[in-house]
Amino acid sequence: MELEVIQNKIFEIRGYKVMLDFDLALMYNVETRVLKQSIRRNLSRFPEDFMFSLSEHEINQLVSQNVIPSKSYLGGAAPFAFTEQGIAMLSSVLNSEKAIEINISIIRAFVTFRQFSLTYNELKERITAIENQFPDIYKALNYLVDKNVDSESKTERNKIGYKK
């Protein structure tokens, strides 16, 4: 499975990068209810930092962001959200070749996200260090940027069109 497809199914909820049960069921080629049933039978394997059930507020946010077409799409049940560790644990619950193959792809997608995050944080730290080394230049550049924004917003232009 392509990493980009998987990465589009990863969301941030409660500060965790998670995937939702209906997306995972689709990838594993099983019904969502079958996936949930397997999880409920092995609930001790899924502590709160591995998997959690979404609240009504979180479901409404997902609907408003078009992640879920409508609440009826869920069939009345709150979806489970799985963290990276929870998805790894799924391979022990869903013991098929397809599940193992999909889990490997999903873990690779999470690793790619983590690497990007580390690169971004490193870049941010370097920029901060440069700003600290050259504070006068940084202030001058900010002044010029702010000055251009202010002058662009205050300049009125002649309207184009016919006079009434």
PyMOL commands that set and color helices and strands:
alter all, ss='L'
color gray80, all
select helices_A, chain A and resi 3-7+21-28+32-41+43-45+56-64+71-74+84-93+97-133+135-154
alter helices_A, ss='H'
color red, helices_A
select strands_A, chain A and resi 11-13+16-20+51-53+80-82
alter strands_A, ss='S'
color yellow, strands_A
deselect
rebuild
show_as cartoon
